[in-house]
Amino acid sequence: MYYTVDTSKSFEQASADLDAAVKRHGFGVLHVHDIGNTLRSKGQSFDEGCRVFEVCNPAQAARVLASDMRMNMALPCRISVYTEKGKTKIGMIKPLDMLSMLSQDPALAQVAKEVEEKTTLMINEAK
């Protein structure tokens, strides 16, 4: 259900490299949630880095929504760069696994498979 890789890169470098990989593959970064900074700014003790990139390919998203508008609740895709016990990681919940829990539509499964292949490439390039 999860796809996660370790990287020897710093948190900052892995974040920058993921951003570039997303764009190279025709996806856009809609927003980056810096969860670590947000928690710390709210007075919470949190020692790890954690950024969640919301990524989207408009053509793929349109196909999903044309098939089943309820899938808007599963969009956009999210890829995380985070640290855990001093190691930097990049990961996601696999789109095919997530959508298969929400729908049995073969057309959606095909889109999810295509998106998963691209997002896996992005993660591997950023590592």
Secondary structure, 3 states (H helix, E strand, C coil): CEEEEEECCCHHHHHHHHHHHHHHCCCEEEEEEEHHHHHHHCCCCCCCCEEEEEEECHHHHHHHHHHCHHHHHHCCEEEEEEEECCEEEEEEECHHHHHHHHCCCHHHHHHHHHHHHHHHHHHHHHC
